[in-house]
Amino acid sequence: MERNSNQSESSSSANSSVELKTLLLENTSNNYILPELEQDGFITPDRIVEELINKDLTKIENLFALKLLFKNPLNQFSPGILRNSLVTLADPTPFDNYDKLSVSRLELHIRTWVAVLEKICVTPMRLSKELRGEVYNSLAKFAEIHKKTTQVMHEGIDKNYKSGFNQFNQLQDNKDEGIINKRNYNIDFLLIHLRDTIHSLRDDETWFQEIIRRTKELLKAVLNITPGVLSTVTPGVALPNDNSTILSMLTQLRKGLKFKYPVASYYVDWRIMLIIQHNLSNWSGGTENIISKKFQEMILMEYFWSYLEKEWIDVDNKSILDSQSKFDEVSNKLVKVLRNTGSFINDLAGNEPLVLPHTLWFGILDLAQNLIQNSIRVSTHGLCYYLAIESLNRAPSSFIQFKAIEILFHLNNINNKMFSIIEIDFNQYIQKFNESNSTTDSSEKFQNLLTFVNKKCTEDFNLLNYNIEKGKGKGKEKTSSIQYTNLTKKISKLGEILEMIANEMTCPIDHEPTDQLCVLKCQHILSFNNLKKLKQKNCPKCRENIEDNDIRYLPQNVIYKHLYSQFFEAGHIYLQLKWKIQQITNMIMIQHPTYLNAIKGLKEKNYKNAEHWCKEFLKTYPESYSMKCILAYTYTCLNNYEQAHLYLNEAIKLKEKKPTAWYIRGKIQLKQGIYNDAVKDLTTSIYYNANINNLYTILGISYYNNNNDEYALKTFNIMLKNDPNNYLCLKYCAYIYEKQGKFSDTLKKLKNLLSINEKDSLILCYHGEILSKMKKYDSAIPYFTKANNIDPANVHNFTKRAIIYYILQEYDKALLDFNNIIQLDTSNILAYYCKD
């Protein structure tokens, strides 16, 4: 095949250097080749790819850089560059030797090849039948390379022994478990994907574009991204259209997805899932930017669970031994089919291509693994953990076991503290084999597979670590290890993981996870049922107005169904009931005579009396969080901050996630001038959903006093959005704008203040001072005059106006003001000096 096309197009206008810089910023920590190429003048994705495909692709770092470029959804490439990349990666020549990294390099090479083909699928271009035939026929060579590489790895690079290897998946004397347990199933899956994707392409039309368009429209309907899709059933309450459900959407897409040539049965759902992922990526990170990254990940996870639920149902009540035997049989046939691939034309005319059992299952897990590597959200990692554990427990063969294990090792590598529990998971899984009717052989095979995948992942992590550190002059080897933990710690870790997931699915009104969420424009979430019950169309947390077209529907039905028992056992489902019980208890407590006497003392500002009754109440209810907070507030009024801190610390220890104690402690820190601690406590109270009117005002003042004007301004603006006439916030905003030299913005805030109270002499004088700084002296004088008329005894007003008169050389008026100043303040040195 030719390496270059005579019809190579130039980069499209979409390939701006801004997009590439975004890519480089996101991935500099993962690859050092890309920044080096940018420094050399290669500043567009097309030019970088053109340079890379002409480099030595036996080097891991070049392949890794190439894969990053094609995997980035923001990057678009010209058809010529895509064609040349496809041809280059379909060339098996670089795999004419073997070393200990051969398997890892082969997987990375094929993954890059897949990334290029996926870009071609979503680009308006057509591949000729001849080119597709050449690429298709190269699959046989790569299947042979996979077979030979696996054999060499089994024998050992140093060839210290002869294995008696006979066929790809068999050894002489039936000793086949070694080669099975040393087989990288990722490569099998990727080769199948390449084969079926090439089969699905057409040279007479770009049908992928139409499928992407249809999927986008249906997906927008399901998520309420398209205005008008939700139907209103009651005033102000919109409901999802009955037809806009995930299942109905998938059914519609399956009916419309027709292939000209035969493809494997799994491929229809697999292609739909890839198109859904493509659209979501564009919406969260592309030019449209209509959903958040968090929303994208939550939707993807629901689709992953939806697809795998069907796979799990299919394998229920089936013996793993029977399933494994069937898999081994099909696997051997598939290897021969791939290695003996005929001509492209002949294969197109044949029957449905042979495929490994549960290929879709494997593919969804592979997408989940990719999401793990690109997400920083612990809740996403937690959902992938449960997805992998569920898949491992239901795995019908080593094929799925391999992928589930790989995901768990990747999670452990990302967060070994959170996911150190996988060691217990593996031990429990082995114990299940031992306790069931399975043979000892099954347990040993799994342990061998576990050892192999652990070694593979260690090599993968070392390659990634080398690629990251090489640009920094380092090259440290990283060992994949599991921190051993006991069962008690596992329960604790599971509780942490589940809490992270539950928090993302919890409605702030019901205080428990729900299966149907709505994401508002302000990014706060509500359960669908509570959205219907809202009397006013305002967010319960930030009070921002809710517009129907700004609501995003976030179904979590399948995830909720599968994690319901865990949520229930961990107490997340019972939280609402507990909350109601607590409300009843609180009602009883607040009717207690000692409680009423304490509140009466506070109202009458008889703080010593209030202190007495608070302590009496705590003798009866020593664990009362609210009374500890009330007593702390009482001590604040008595200026006894030490005792206030004591009771607030007890309250926080008692109920760490309740916001009131954090808020009161933050206010005390502000009074004491400990501004940094005040900010920490007040932001913590917000994190725990505090609903206190002046909270943002106090936090803004704390930021201001801590010389953090940027965050102070942001905080005040949050408060002003809900309360545009907040006097204190407007004044502080004016102070900040003045400090920043933004006098026009200062005047806007001062005008807002005067519209609230036009007789505030201090604001009138301040307005005049800002105009003076802008050298608008004539405009300043009326404001000083108004301030003086309202407060004629204020020397400051006279002084400011006198100075302006002096600057304007209106000396008589200035002298009159200085005389008035001396009458009011006979010791005013400035007035005597200016008068003389």
C-alpha positions in Angstrom: 0.0 0.0 0.0 1.2 3.5 -0.7 2.2 5.6 2.2 1.1 9.0 0.8 -1.9 10.2 -1.1 -1.5 12.5 -4.1 -4.8 14.0 -3.1 -3.9 15.0 0.4 -6.1 17.9 1.4 -5.0 20.8 3.5 -6.2 21.3 7.1 -9.7 22.4 7.5 -10.5 25.7 9.1 -11.8 23.8 12.2 -8.2 22.8 12.9 -7.2 26.0 14.6 -4.1 26.3 16.7 -6.4 27.2 19.7 -7.9 23.7 19.6 -4.5 22.1 19.4 -3.2 24.2 22.3 -6.2 22.9 24.3 -5.1 19.4 23.4 -1.5 20.0 24.4 -2.5 21.6 27.7 -4.7 18.6 28.6 -2.2 16.0 27.5 1.3 17.5 28.1 1.4 15.5 31.3 0.7 12.3 29.4 3.1 12.8 26.4 6.2 14.8 25.8 6.3 14.4 22.0 3.4 16.8 21.3 4.9 19.9 22.9 8.2 19.2 21.2 6.5 19.1 17.8 4.7 22.3 18.5 8.0 24.0 19.4 9.3 22.8 16.0 6.5 24.6 14.2 3.9 21.9 13.8 0.9 23.7 15.2 -2.1 22.0 13.6 -3.3 18.5 14.2 -2.8 17.6 10.5 0.8 18.7 10.5 1.6 16.9 13.7 0.0 13.7 12.5 1.8 14.0 9.1 5.1 14.3 11.0 4.3 11.4 13.4 3.3 8.9 10.7 6.6 9.4 9.1 8.5 8.7 12.3 9.5 5.4 13.7 6.2 3.8 14.9 8.0 1.0 16.7 8.6 3.6 19.4 5.9 3.6 22.0 6.0 7.4 22.6 5.2 8.1 18.9 2.3 5.7 18.9 1.0 7.2 22.2 1.2 10.8 20.8 -0.7 9.7 17.7 -3.4 8.0 19.7 -3.9 11.0 21.9 -4.4 13.2 18.8 -7.0 11.0 17.2 -8.8 10.2 20.5 -9.3 13.9 21.2 -12.9 14.8 20.1 -12.0 18.4 19.5 -9.6 17.6 16.8 -10.7 17.3 13.1 -8.5 16.1 10.3 -8.4 16.4 6.6 -9.5 13.3 4.7 -6.0 13.0 3.1 -4.3 12.8 6.5 -6.9 10.3 7.7 -6.3 8.1 4.6 -2.5 8.2 5.0 -2.8 7.4 8.7 -5.1 4.5 8.0 -2.7 3.1 5.4 0.4 3.6 7.6 -1.2 1.8 10.6 -2.5 -1.1 8.4 1.1 -1.9 7.5 2.4 -4.9 9.6 6.1 -4.3 8.7 7.1 -2.8 12.1 6.2 -6.1 13.8 9.0 -8.2 12.3 10.8 -8.7 15.6 9.8 -9.6 19.2 10.8 -8.2 22.6 9.2 -8.0 26.0 7.1 -5.0 25.0 5.8 -6.6 21.7 2.3 -7.3 23.1 1.9 -3.9 24.6 3.1 -2.2 21.5 0.8 -4.3 19.3 -2.3 -3.4 21.4 -1.3 0.3 21.4 -0.8 0.2 17.6 -4.2 -1.4 16.9 -5.9 1.0 19.3 -4.4 3.9 17.4 -5.6 2.2 14.2 -9.1 2.0 15.6 -9.0 5.6 16.6 -8.2 6.6 13.1 -11.0 4.5 11.6 -13.4 6.0 14.1 -12.4 9.5 13.0 -13.0 8.4 9.4 -16.5 7.2 10.3 -17.5 10.7 11.6 -15.8 12.6 8.8 -17.6 13.4 5.5 -15.4 11.2 3.3 -15.6 7.9 1.5 -13.0 5.1 1.2 -12.9 3.3 -2.1 -13.6 -0.4 -2.2 -10.0 -1.1 -3.2 -8.6 0.8 -0.2 -11.0 -0.9 2.2 -10.0 -4.2 0.6 -6.3 -3.6 1.2 -6.9 -2.5 4.8 -9.2 -5.5 5.4 -6.8 -8.0 4.0 -4.0 -6.7 6.4 -6.2 -8.0 9.3 -5.0 -11.5 8.5 -1.4 -10.4 8.9 -2.1 -8.8 12.2 -4.0 -11.8 13.4 -0.9 -13.9 12.6 1.3 -11.4 14.4 -1.0 -11.6 17.4 -0.8 -15.4 17.3 3.0 -15.5 16.9 3.6 -12.8 19.6 1.4 -14.7 22.0 3.4 -17.9 21.3 6.7 -16.1 21.7 5.6 -14.6 25.0 4.5 -18.0 26.2 7.8 -19.6 25.2 9.9 -16.8 26.6 12.1 -14.3 24.7 15.2 -16.1 25.8 13.9 -19.4 24.6 15.1 -21.3 27.6 12.6 -24.0 27.1 10.4 -25.4 24.3 6.7 -25.3 25.0 5.5 -27.8 22.4 3.2 -25.2 21.0 1.1 -26.6 18.3 -1.9 -24.4 17.5 -2.9 -20.9 18.7 -5.0 -22.0 21.6 -3.7 -25.5 22.2 -0.6 -27.2 23.5 0.6 -30.7 22.9 -0.6 -33.1 25.6 -3.7 -30.9 26.1 -1.7 -28.4 28.2 -3.6 -25.4 26.9 -4.2 -23.4 30.1 -0.8 -21.6 29.9 -1.4 -20.1 26.5 -5.1 -19.2 27.3 -4.0 -17.4 30.4 -1.3 -15.5 28.5 -3.5 -14.1 25.8 -4.3 -10.4 25.5 -8.0 -10.5 24.7 -7.9 -6.7 24.0 -6.2 -7.5 20.7 -8.8 -10.1 19.7 -11.6 -7.6 20.4 -9.9 -4.7 18.6 -9.3 -6.9 15.5 -13.0 -7.9 15.5 -14.0 -4.3 15.8 -11.7 -3.3 12.8 -13.1 -6.1 10.7 -16.8 -5.2 11.3 -16.2 -1.5 11.0 -14.5 -1.9 7.6 -17.5 -4.2 6.6 -19.9 -1.4 7.6 -18.4 1.3 5.5 -19.8 2.1 2.1 -18.2 3.7 -0.9 -21.4 4.9 -2.5 -22.7 7.1 0.5 -21.5 8.5 3.8 -24.4 7.0 5.8 -22.6 7.4 9.1 -23.4 11.2 8.9 -27.1 10.4 8.7 -26.9 7.9 11.6 -25.0 10.5 13.7 -27.6 13.1 12.9 -30.6 10.9 13.8 -28.9 9.7 17.0 -28.2 13.3 18.0 -31.9 14.3 17.5 -33.2 11.3 19.5 -30.6 11.8 22.3 -31.5 15.5 22.6 -35.1 14.4 23.0 -34.3 12.0 25.7 -32.2 14.5 27.7 -34.5 17.5 26.9 -31.7 19.3 25.1 -34.0 20.2 22.2 -36.5 23.0 23.3 -40.1 21.9 23.2 -39.5 18.2 23.7 -40.8 18.1 27.2 -44.6 18.2 27.4 -46.3 20.2 30.2 -48.9 18.3 32.2 -49.5 20.8 34.9 -48.7 24.6 35.1 -45.0 25.0 35.3 -44.2 21.3 35.4 -42.7 19.6 32.4 -42.6 15.8 32.0 -40.5 13.7 29.7 -42.2 12.7 26.5 -43.3 9.0 26.8 -41.4 8.3 23.6 -38.2 9.9 24.8 -36.9 7.1 26.9 -33.6 5.3 26.5 -35.1 1.9 25.6 -37.4 3.4 23.0 -34.6 5.4 21.5 -32.4 2.4 21.2 -35.2 0.5 19.5 -35.7 3.3 17.0 -32.0 3.4 16.2 -31.7 -0.4 15.7 -34.6 -0.3 13.2 -32.9 2.5 11.3 -29.4 1.1 11.4 -29.0 -1.1 8.3 -25.7 -2.3 6.8 -25.1 -3.0 3.2 -22.8 -5.9 4.0 -23.1 -8.5 6.7 -21.8 -7.6 10.2 -21.7 -9.5 13.4 -24.9 -9.4 15.6 -23.2 -7.5 18.4 -22.1 -4.7 16.1 -25.5 -2.9 15.7 -25.7 -2.1 19.5 -21.9 -1.5 19.6 -22.0 1.1 16.8 -25.0 2.8 18.4 -23.1 3.1 21.7 -20.1 4.6 19.9 -22.2 7.2 18.2 -23.9 8.1 21.5 -20.5 8.5 23.0 -19.3 10.6 20.1 -22.3 13.0 20.4 -22.0 13.4 24.1 -18.3 14.2 23.8 -19.0 16.9 21.2 -21.6 18.4 23.5 -19.5 18.5 26.6 -16.1 19.5 25.1 -16.7 20.7 21.6 -17.9 23.9 20.1 -21.5 23.3 21.2 -20.7 23.0 24.9 -24.3 22.4 25.9 -23.7 19.8 28.7 -21.2 19.6 31.5 -18.5 17.0 31.7 -20.2 15.6 34.8 -23.5 15.2 33.0 -21.8 13.5 30.1 -20.2 10.9 32.4 -23.4 10.2 34.3 -25.3 9.6 31.0 -22.6 7.4 29.6 -22.6 5.3 32.8 -26.4 4.8 32.6 -26.0 3.6 29.0 -23.1 1.3 30.0 -25.2 -0.3 32.7 -28.3 -0.5 30.4 -26.4 -2.5 27.8 -24.7 -4.8 30.3 -27.9 -5.5 32.1 -29.1 -7.2 28.9 -25.9 -9.2 28.8 -26.2 -10.2 32.4 -29.8 -11.4 31.9 -28.6 -13.6 29.0 -26.0 -15.4 31.1 -28.0 -16.0 34.2 -28.3 -19.6 35.4 -25.7 -20.7 32.9 -22.7 -22.7 34.1 -19.3 -20.9 33.7 -17.8 -24.3 32.7 -20.3 -24.7 29.8 -19.9 -21.1 28.8 -16.1 -21.4 28.9 -16.1 -24.5 26.7 -18.3 -22.8 24.1 -16.0 -19.7 24.2 -12.9 -21.8 23.7 -14.4 -23.6 20.8 -15.5 -20.3 19.1 -12.2 -18.7 20.0 -10.2 -21.3 18.2 -12.5 -21.0 15.1 -12.2 -17.2 15.1 -8.4 -17.3 15.2 -8.3 -19.5 12.1 -10.9 -17.3 10.4 -9.0 -14.1 11.1 -5.7 -15.7 10.0 -7.2 -17.1 6.9 -9.2 -14.0 5.8 -10.0 -14.2 2.2 -10.5 -11.4 -0.2 -12.5 -8.5 0.9 -15.1 -8.9 -1.9 -15.6 -12.6 -1.1 -16.0 -12.0 2.7 -18.6 -9.3 2.0 -20.8 -11.7 0.1 -20.6 -14.3 2.8 -22.7 -15.0 5.9 -22.6 -13.1 9.2 -19.0 -12.9 10.4 -17.9 -15.2 13.3 -17.5 -13.3 16.6 -16.5 -14.2 20.1 -19.3 -14.7 22.6 -20.2 -11.5 24.6 -18.1 -9.2 22.4 -20.5 -6.3 23.2 -20.1 -6.9 26.9 -16.3 -6.8 26.5 -16.6 -3.6 24.4 -18.7 -1.8 26.9 -16.2 -2.6 29.6 -13.4 -1.3 27.4 -15.3 2.0 27.0 -15.7 2.1 30.8 -11.9 1.6 31.2 -11.3 4.4 28.8 -13.7 6.6 30.8 -11.8 5.8 34.0 -8.5 6.9 32.5 -10.0 10.3 31.4 -12.2 11.1 34.4 -11.2 12.7 37.7 -14.6 12.1 39.3 -14.5 9.5 42.1 -18.2 8.7 41.7 -17.5 7.7 38.0 -14.6 5.5 39.2 -17.0 4.0 41.8 -19.7 3.2 39.3 -17.0 1.5 37.1 -15.9 -0.4 40.1 -19.4 -1.8 40.7 -19.7 -2.4 36.9 -16.5 -4.5 36.9 -17.3 -6.4 40.1 -20.8 -7.3 38.7 -19.2 -8.4 35.4 -16.6 -10.5 37.2 -19.3 -12.2 39.3 -21.4 -13.0 36.2 -18.5 -13.6 33.8 -19.3 -16.6 31.6 -15.7 -17.0 30.4 -12.1 -15.9 30.8 -12.8 -13.3 28.1 -15.0 -11.2 30.4 -12.9 -12.1 33.5 -9.9 -10.7 31.7 -11.5 -7.3 31.1 -13.2 -7.0 34.5 -9.8 -7.8 36.2 -8.0 -5.2 34.0 -10.5 -2.5 35.0 -10.1 -3.3 38.7 -6.3 -3.1 38.4 -6.6 0.3 36.6 -8.8 1.6 39.4 -6.3 0.5 41.9 -3.6 2.2 40.0 -5.5 5.5 39.9 -6.5 5.5 43.6 -4.9 2.7 45.5 -6.3 3.9 48.8 -9.9 3.8 47.7 -9.6 0.6 45.6 -7.2 -1.4 47.7 -10.2 -3.6 48.4 -9.9 -5.4 45.1 -7.5 -7.9 46.8 -10.4 -9.1 49.0 -12.7 -9.1 45.9 -10.3 -11.4 44.1 -9.9 -13.7 47.1 -13.7 -13.9 47.6 -14.1 -14.7 43.9 -11.6 -17.6 44.2 -13.4 -18.7 47.4 -16.7 -18.9 45.4 -15.0 -21.3 43.0 -13.8 -23.4 45.9 -17.1 -23.5 47.6 -19.1 -24.3 44.4 -19.1 -27.5 42.5 -16.5 -26.2 40.1 -13.3 -28.1 39.8 -10.0 -27.1 41.3 -8.9 -26.6 37.8 -11.3 -23.6 37.4 -9.9 -21.9 40.5 -6.3 -22.4 39.3 -7.1 -21.1 35.8 -8.5 -17.9 37.3 -5.6 -17.4 39.6 -3.2 -17.9 36.6 -5.3 -15.4 34.6 -5.2 -13.0 37.5 -1.4 -13.2 37.6 -1.1 -12.6 33.9 -3.4 -9.6 33.9 -1.6 -8.1 36.9 1.7 -8.5 35.0 0.2 -7.0 31.8 -1.2 -4.0 33.8 2.1 -3.4 35.5 3.8 -3.3 32.1 1.1 -0.9 30.8 1.5 1.4 33.8 5.3 1.4 33.5 5.0 2.3 29.8 2.6 5.2 30.7 4.8 6.3 33.5 7.9 6.2 31.2 6.0 8.2 28.6 5.0 10.8 31.2 8.4 11.1 32.9 10.7 10.9 29.9 10.0 14.5 29.0 11.0 15.5 32.5 14.3 13.6 32.4 13.0 10.7 34.5 12.1 7.1 33.8 11.1 5.4 37.0 9.5 2.0 36.9 6.2 1.6 38.7 5.1 -1.6 40.3 1.4 -2.5 40.2 0.7 -3.5 43.8 -2.4 -4.0 45.9 -2.5 -2.7 49.5 -3.7 -5.6 51.5 -6.7 -4.8 53.7 -9.0 -6.8 56.0 -12.8 -7.3 55.7 -13.6 -4.5 58.1 -11.7 -2.0 56.1 -13.3 -3.3 52.9 -16.7 -2.5 54.3 -15.5 0.9 55.2 -14.0 1.5 51.7 -17.2 0.2 50.1 -19.1 2.7 52.2 -16.9 5.5 51.0 -17.3 4.5 47.3 -21.1 4.1 47.7 -21.4 7.4 49.4 -19.6 9.2 46.5 -22.1 7.6 44.1 -25.1 8.3 46.3 -24.2 12.0 46.7 -24.3 12.4 42.9 -27.8 10.8 42.8 -29.3 12.4 45.9 -32.0 15.0 45.7 -31.5 17.8 48.3 -35.2 17.8 49.1 -35.7 14.1 49.8 -32.1 13.6 51.0 -31.8 10.2 49.3 -30.8 8.8 45.9 -33.3 8.7 43.1 -33.6 7.1 39.7 -34.8 10.1 37.8 -32.8 13.4 38.1 -33.2 16.8 36.6 -30.1 19.0 36.2 -30.9 22.7 36.3 -29.1 25.5 34.5 -27.4 26.4 37.8 -26.1 22.7 37.8 -28.0 21.8 40.9 -30.0 18.6 40.7 -33.6 17.7 41.8 -35.5 14.5 41.6 -38.1 14.5 38.9 -40.9 14.1 41.4 -39.8 17.0 43.5 -39.5 19.2 40.4 -43.2 18.5 39.7 -44.1 19.6 43.3 -42.3 23.0 43.2 -44.8 25.8 43.8 -42.4 28.4 42.5 -40.1 27.8 39.6 -36.9 28.5 41.5 -34.0 26.3 42.4 -34.4 25.3 46.1 -30.6 25.8 46.6 -29.7 29.0 44.9 -33.1 30.4 44.1 -32.3 30.9 40.4 -35.3 30.9 38.0 -36.0 27.5 36.3 -36.8 27.6 32.6 -38.3 24.4 31.1 -35.8 24.5 28.2 -32.8 24.7 30.5 -33.7 21.5 32.4 -31.6 18.4 31.5 -33.3 15.1 32.1 -30.8 12.6 33.6 -32.2 9.0 33.9 -30.4 6.8 36.3 -32.9 3.9 36.4 -30.6 1.0 35.7 -27.8 2.1 38.0 -30.4 2.8 40.8 -32.0 -0.6 40.3 -28.7 -2.5 40.6 -27.4 -0.5 43.5 -30.6 -0.2 45.4 -29.8 -3.0 47.9 -26.4 -1.4 48.6 -28.0 2.0 49.1 -30.6 0.5 51.4 -28.1 -1.4 53.5 -25.8 1.6 53.8 -28.8 3.7 55.0 -29.0 6.1 52.0 -32.5 5.1 51.2 -33.6 5.4 54.8 -32.3 8.9 55.1 -35.6 10.5 54.4 -37.4 8.4 57.0 -34.6 9.2 59.5 -34.9 12.8 58.6 -38.7 12.8 59.3 -38.1 11.0 62.6 -35.5 13.6 63.5 -38.1 16.3 62.7 -40.6 14.7 65.1 -37.9 14.5 67.8 -37.0 18.1 67.2 -40.6 19.1 67.6 -40.8 17.4 70.9 -37.5 19.0 72.0 -38.4 22.5 71.1 -41.6 22.3 73.2 -39.5 21.4 76.3 -39.7 24.2 79.0 -36.0 24.6 79.3 -35.6 25.0 75.6 -38.3 27.7 75.5 -36.7 29.5 78.5 -33.3 29.5 76.6 -34.9 31.0 73.5 -36.7 33.6 75.6 -33.4 34.6 77.2 -31.9 35.1 73.8 -34.8 37.2 72.5 -34.6 39.4 75.6 -30.8 39.6 75.2 -30.5 38.2 78.7 -27.5 36.1 77.7 -26.5 34.9 81.1 -30.1 33.5 81.7 -30.0 31.9 78.2 -26.7 30.3 79.0 -28.2 28.7 82.2 -31.2 27.3 80.4 -29.1 25.9 77.5 -26.9 24.0 80.0 -30.0 22.7 81.8 -31.4 21.5 78.5 -28.2 19.7 77.6 -28.4 17.7 80.9 -31.6 16.1 79.5 -30.5 16.0 75.8 -26.7 15.8 75.9 -26.5 14.9 72.2 -28.6 17.8 71.0 -26.8 19.4 68.0 -29.1 22.4 67.8 -28.7 23.3 71.5 -24.9 23.1 71.3 -25.1 25.6 68.4 -27.5 27.8 70.4 -25.2 27.8 73.4 -22.2 28.6 71.2 -24.1 31.6 69.8 -25.0 32.7 73.3 -21.3 32.6 74.3 -20.6 34.7 71.1 -23.0 37.3 72.4 -21.1 37.2 75.7 -17.8 37.6 73.8 -16.7 34.3 75.3 -15.2 32.9 72.0 -13.3 30.2 73.8 -16.4 28.5 75.1 -18.2 29.1 71.8 -15.5 27.2 70.0 -15.7 24.4 72.5 -19.4 23.7 71.9 -19.2 24.3 68.2 -16.4 21.7 67.9 -18.6 19.2 69.9 -21.5 19.9 67.5 -19.3 19.4 64.4 -17.9 16.1 65.9 -21.5 15.0 66.6 -22.9 15.9 63.1 -20.1 16.8 60.8 -22.3 17.2 57.7 -24.8 19.7 59.2 -24.0 23.2 58.2 -25.1 25.4 61.2 -22.1 24.9 63.5 -19.7 25.5 60.6 -21.6 28.7 59.8 -21.5 30.0 63.4 -17.8 29.1 63.8 -17.1 31.0 60.5 -18.8 34.1 61.8 -16.8 33.9 65.0 -13.5 33.6 63.1 -14.5 36.7 61.1 -15.1 38.6 64.3 -11.8 37.5 65.7 -10.0 38.5 62.5 -9.0 35.0 61.6 -10.2 35.4 58.0 -8.6 32.4 56.4 -10.3 30.0 58.9 -13.5 32.0 58.5 -13.5 31.3 54.7 -12.9 27.6 55.3 -15.7 27.2 57.8 -18.2 29.2 55.8 -17.4 27.4 52.5 -17.8 24.1 54.4 -21.3 25.2 55.5 -22.2 25.9 51.9 -20.8 22.5 50.8 -23.2 20.9 53.4 -26.2 22.8 51.9 -26.5 25.6 54.3 -29.7 27.7 53.6 -28.9 30.9 55.5 -29.8 34.2 54.1 -26.6 36.3 54.8 -24.1 33.4 54.4 -22.7 34.6 51.1 -22.5 38.2 52.4 -20.4 37.1 55.4 -18.3 34.8 53.2 -17.7 37.7 50.8 -16.6 40.0 53.6 -14.2 37.3 54.9 -12.7 37.0 51.4 -12.4 40.8 51.2 -10.7 41.1 54.6 -8.4 38.3 53.5 -7.4 40.4 50.5 -9.0 37.9 48.0 -10.9 40.5 46.0 -11.6 38.1 43.1 -13.4 35.5 45.2 -15.1 38.3 47.3 -16.6 39.8 44.2 -17.8 36.4 42.9 -19.4 35.6 46.2 -21.1 39.0 46.5 -22.4 38.6 43.0 -24.0 35.2 43.9 -25.8 37.0 46.7 -26.8 39.9 44.5 -28.3 37.5 41.9 -30.8 36.4 44.5 -31.0 39.7 46.4 -30.1 42.6 44.0 -30.8 45.2 46.6 -28.5 43.8 49.3 -27.0 47.0 50.6 -23.9 45.5 52.2 -22.9 43.5 49.2 -23.4 46.5 46.9 -21.1 48.6 49.1 -18.4 46.0 49.2 -18.5 45.5 45.5 -18.1 49.3 45.1 -15.0 49.2 47.4 -13.5 46.3 45.4 -14.1 48.0 42.1 -12.5 51.2 43.5 -9.4 49.2 44.6 -9.2 47.7 41.1 -9.4 51.2 39.5 -12.7 50.3 37.8 -14.4 53.6 38.7 -17.2 53.2 36.1 -18.2 49.9 37.8 -17.9 51.5 41.2 -20.4 54.3 40.1 -22.9 51.6 38.9 -22.9 50.0 42.3 -23.3 53.4 44.0 -26.2 54.3 41.8 -27.8 51.0 42.8 -27.3 52.0 46.4 -28.8 55.5 45.9 -31.8 54.0 44.1 -32.5 52.1 47.3 -31.8 55.0 49.6 -31.3 58.4 47.9 -30.7 60.1 51.3 -27.7 58.1 52.3 -25.2 61.0 52.8 -22.2 58.6 53.0 -23.0 57.1 49.7 -23.6 60.5 48.1 -20.2 61.7 49.4 -18.6 58.4 48.2 -20.1 59.0 44.7 -18.6 62.5 44.7 -15.2 61.1 45.7 -15.2 58.6 42.8 -16.2 61.3 40.3 -13.3 63.4 41.7 -10.9 60.6 41.1 -12.1 60.5 37.5 -11.5 64.3 37.4 -15.2 64.9 36.8 -15.1 67.8 39.3 -18.2 69.6 38.1 -20.2 66.4 38.4 -18.9 65.7 41.8 -20.0 68.9 43.5 -23.8 68.2 43.4 -23.2 64.9 45.3 -21.2 66.6 48.0 -23.8 69.3 48.3 -26.7 66.8 48.6 -24.6 64.9 51.3 -24.0 68.2 53.1 -27.7 69.1 53.0 -28.7 65.8 54.6 -25.9 65.8 57.1 -24.8 69.5 57.6 -22.7 68.6 60.7 -20.4 66.2 58.8 -17.0 67.9 58.3 -15.9 65.3 55.8 -18.5 66.4 53.2 -17.5 70.1 53.6 -13.8 69.2 53.2 -14.3 67.2 50.0 -16.4 69.9 48.4 -14.0 72.7 49.5 -11.0 70.8 47.9 -12.9 70.5 44.6 -13.8 74.2 44.7 -10.1 74.9 45.3 -9.1 72.7 42.3 -11.7 74.5 40.1 -10.2 77.9 41.4 -13.6 78.9 42.8 -11.8 80.3 45.9 -14.7 82.2 47.4 -16.8 79.0 47.7 -13.8 77.1 48.9 -13.1 79.7 51.6 -16.8 79.6 52.7 -16.6 75.8 53.1 -13.3 76.0 55.0 -14.9 78.6 57.4 -17.8 76.2 58.0 -15.4 73.4 58.7 -13.6 75.5 61.3 -16.9 76.4 63.0 -17.7 72.7 63.3 -14.2 71.6 64.2 -11.9 74.3 65.6 -8.9 72.0 65.7 -9.1 71.1 61.9 -5.5 71.9 60.8 -6.2 71.2 57.1 -8.9 73.9 57.0 -6.6 76.5 58.6 -3.8 75.6 56.2 -6.0 75.8 53.1 -7.6 79.0 54.2 -4.3 80.7 54.7 
